[in-house]
Amino acid sequence: MKPKLLISSVLLALAMLAMNMGDAWAWRGGYGGGYGWYGRSWPAVSGSVSRSNGYAMGTRSFQYRGGYGFSRTFNRGCSGGSCSRTATTTTNSGRTWSRSGSGSKTANSVNWQRNATGPNGSTVNRGGSCTSGSGCTGSATTVGSQGNTWTQNRTATPDGQGGVNATATFTGPNGTVTRTTP
């Protein structure tokens, strides 16, 4: 009696697993039909990428049914202690946004910068640096699509006793706030 119960349980488990796999296969689109990512069909992807000496650049296009889609161009790489990247995305309807970034290091310091522009004209710029023994500084500026600007500036320096003194100043349309920690 127990072997029959065991066989029945195994067969039931396999049948349930097969049904779940079939559901997942149908959700993915089966033979190219159906729906997946964000309720649209899976994209047709095309493009090219070239790589050389630590750099990569290329273009990718993601096209969905109904005329939805976007293309992205990018360029990124590292050489001699510095890295950089850029990317621009454009939708089929013409909306564009971009981002870029860079970073570098020396024997006792690092620096970085990141920038982004949105399709409505908003921008974000961030940057900073750290130097061994001296601490770190950082700043960010955001400009919204209506022209409102927000900034933040931060510093952190060693206090000589194993701790850190930090200051952060935030400025926006409604004023400025400064916070310090000993």
N, C-alpha and C positions, 0 to 999 in steps of 0.2 A: 504494500500500500504506500509506503513512504517513497519508493522510487517513482511511482506514477505521479505523486504530488510534486516531487522535485522536477520531473520532466515537464509537467503542466506549468509550473511556476517559471521555468526557464523559457518555455515557448511563449508564455504571456509577456514576459519581460522583453523578449526579442521582437514580438509583434508591436509592443508599445514603442520600442526604440525605432523600429522601421517607420512607424507613423510619424514620430517626431522628426526623423530625418527627411521624410517626404514633405512635411510642413516647412522645414527650413529650406529645402530645395525649391519649393514653390515660392516662398517668400523672396528668395534670391532671384527668381525669375525663370527657373527651369530652362527651357530651350530658348533663352533670349527674350521671353515675354515676362509678364508679371511686373511687380513693383518692388523696389528696394529702398535705396538711399533717399530719405526725406520724401517718401511717397511718389517719387518719380522713378522712371526706369534707370537701370544702371547706365553709367555714361559710356559713350564711345570715346576712348582715349587715344590721342595721337600726339606726335611731336618728336623732338630729337634732343639728345644731350651729347655734348662733347666734353671730354675730360683730358687734361694735360697738366703735368707738373704741379699737382696740388690744387688745380682750379677745375671748376665745372661750370658750364653755361649751357643754356638751352631754352626750349619752348615746349610747353605742354598745353594741350587743348582738351577740355572735358565737355562733351556735347550730349545733351539729354533730348528725349523726345519733346516735341512741342516747341522747339526753338530755344530752349533754355540752355545755357552753358557759359563757359568762360575760358579764357586762355591766360597763361602765366608765362612770363619770361623771367629768367633768373641768371645770376652770375655770382659765384662764390668761390672763395679759395683762401689759402694761407701761404705765406712765404716770408722767411726771414724774421719770424717773431711777430708778424702782423697778419690779421685775418680781416676779410671784408665780405660783405654780401649785399646784393640788391635783388629785389623782386618787384615786378609790376603785374597786377591782375586786372584784366578788363573783361567785363561781362558782355554777352551778345547785345545787350541794350545800350552799351557804351559807357557804363559807369566804370571808373578806374580808381584804384588805390595802389599805393606803393609803400615799400619799406626798405630801409637800408640799415646797415650796421657795420661797425668796424671795431677792432680791438687790437691792442699791441702790448707787448711786454718787453721789459729790459731786465737786467740782472736784479733790480730791486724795486720795480714799479710796474703797474699795469694801468692801461687807459682804455676806456670804451666809449662808444657813441652809438645811439640808436635813434632812427628817425622814421616817422610814418606819416602818410598823408591819406586821408579818407576821401571817399567819392563826393562828399558834400563840402570839401574844402577844409575840414578840420585837420589839425596837425598835432603831432606829439614829438618832442625832441628830448632825449635823455642822454646824459653823459656823466662820466665820473672818472676818478683815478684813485689809486692807492699806492702809497710809497712806504716801503719797509721802515719801520721806526717812527714815521711821521703821521700815519693815519690815512683816512680816506675822505674824499669830498665827492659830492654828487649833486646834480641839478636836473630838473625837468621842467619843461614848459609845454603846456597844452593850450591850444587855441581852438575853441569850438566853432561850429559852423555859423553861429550868430556873432562871432567876433569876441566873445568873452575869453579872457586869458587867465590861466591858473599857473602859478610857478611854485616850485619847492626847491629849497637848497638845504643840503645836509652836510654836516662835517662830523667826523669821529676821530679823536686823537687819543693816544695812550696817555694815562695820567701818571705814569712813572711808578705806579704801585701795583701793576697787574690789571688795572681796570681801564675803562674808557670814558672819556667825556664826549658827549654827543649833543649836537644842536641841530634842530630842524626848524626851518621857517617856511610857512605856507602862505601864499598870497593869492587871493582870488577877487572876484567882483565885490565881495562883501567885506574885505579887509584882510588883515595879516595876523597870523598866529605864530608865535615862536615857542618851541618846547626845548628844554635842556634837561639833560640827565648828568648828574655828577659822576 
